[in-house]
Amino acid sequence: VVGRLRPEHDILDALAAAHRQGILMLFGATLAWSTSGLFARAIPLDTPTVILWRGLAGAAGLLVVLWWLQGREGFRDFARLGVAGWAYALCSGLGMLFFVGSLKATSIAHVAIIYATLPFVAAFLGWWVLKEPPGRAGIAAAALALAGAAVMVGLGNDGAFLGDLLAFGMVLAMAGMILIARGRPQTPTLAAGTLSAICAPLAMAPFASLDGLDAPNLMLMAAFGLINSTLGFAL
């Protein structure tokens, strides 16, 4: 009897360990993404320029992560994206553009509040598209997070409509990424995200400027990409 039960216990232990690891990685990603407002305000350059150099630094970091985690096999994932992979890359690229654009166009407080609605949007889309009803505990945690964001940064009236709209576009894009990763877990999301991290900033190249590209700003944009994009997305 013990011999028959042991494999089942091993599987449960492995699932519990994977669950804990997932929570820790999500927490690390949250910390990495939370640096966005700091970098956006510290870099005194226009939005297309920031998106270009932040994106290129983030893409270079993601290529290193892809090789480190999967070796040459990881680069073959670019040929296996499929419809879901390309949709994920599109959502990721749009989210990147909306994200940096919103930080430059409205207040950080408004971006934080709007971004805090992501769990509700993702839960609704998951219920609508994947037929996964949201759990009460998850909805309660999302409500607590939204309330916490409101308490910390306040609602304020210093935002701008365009920036707020871009922030909500970012929320929809992020929810789309969550939905695809949940509904199509076999999608090579790291390769898809890396592809978007290459294409999105290059789309801004014609609009970027060389003004102000000194060493401190280049270092800030590189750190912006490596910490906020590479680390956050990889985790």
DAKACOR-V113445 format. One record per pair of residues at least 12 apart in sequence whose C-alpha atoms are under 8 Angstrom apart, sorted by the first residue. I is the first residue (numbers start at 1). J is the second residue. Records with the same first field share a line. If there is no record, write none. Layout:
I = J / J
This chain:
25 = 235
26 = 235
28 = 232 / 235
29 = 231 / 232 / 233 / 234 / 235
30 = 232
31 = 232
32 = 227 / 228 / 229 / 231 / 232
33 = 227 / 228 / 229 / 232
34 = 228
35 = 224 / 227 / 228
36 = 224 / 228
37 = 103 / 108
39 = 220 / 221 / 224
40 = 100 / 103 / 104
41 = 104
42 = 220
43 = 217 / 220 / 221
44 = 217
45 = 212
46 = 208 / 209
47 = 100 / 101 / 104 / 208
48 = 201 / 204 / 205 / 207 / 208 / 209
49 = 204 / 205 / 207 / 208 / 209 / 210
50 = 100 / 221
51 = 96 / 97 / 100 / 201 / 204
52 = 200 / 201 / 202 / 204 / 205 / 208
53 = 201 / 218 / 221 / 222 / 225
54 = 201 / 221 / 222 / 223 / 224 / 225 / 226
55 = 197 / 198 / 200 / 201 / 225 / 229
56 = 197 / 198 / 201 / 225
57 = 221 / 222 / 223 / 225 / 226
58 = 197 / 222 / 224 / 225 / 226 / 227 / 229 / 230
59 = 194 / 195 / 197 / 198 / 225 / 230
61 = 226 / 230
62 = 190 / 194 / 230 / 234
63 = 194
65 = 234
66 = 190 / 191
74 = 191
75 = 191
77 = 188 / 191
78 = 191 / 192 / 195
80 = 188
81 = 187 / 188 / 191 / 192
82 = 187
84 = 180 / 184 / 187
85 = 187 / 188 / 189 / 192
86 = 192
87 = 180
88 = 176 / 177 / 180 / 181 / 189 / 192 / 193
89 = 189 / 192 / 193 / 194 / 195 / 196
90 = 196
91 = 173 / 174 / 176 / 177
92 = 173 / 174 / 177 / 193 / 196 / 197
93 = 193 / 196 / 197 / 199 / 200
94 = 170 / 173 / 200
95 = 169 / 170 / 171 / 172 / 173 / 174
96 = 170 / 197 / 200
97 = 200
98 = 166 / 167 / 169 / 170
99 = 166 / 167 / 170
101 = 163 / 166
102 = 162 / 163 / 164 / 165 / 166 / 167
103 = 163 / 167
104 = 163
105 = 160 / 162 / 163 / 164
106 = 158 / 159 / 160 / 161 / 162 / 163 / 164
107 = 158 / 159 / 160 / 163
109 = 153 / 154 / 155 / 156
110 = 155 / 156 / 159 / 164
111 = 164 / 167
112 = 149 / 153
113 = 146 / 149 / 150 / 153 / 155
114 = 164 / 167 / 168 / 171
115 = 167 / 168 / 170 / 171
116 = 142 / 145 / 146 / 149
117 = 142 / 146 / 171
118 = 171 / 172 / 174 / 175
119 = 139 / 142
120 = 139 / 142
121 = 171 / 172 / 175
122 = 175 / 176 / 178 / 179
125 = 175 / 179
126 = 179
130 = 179 / 183
190 = 234
193 = 233
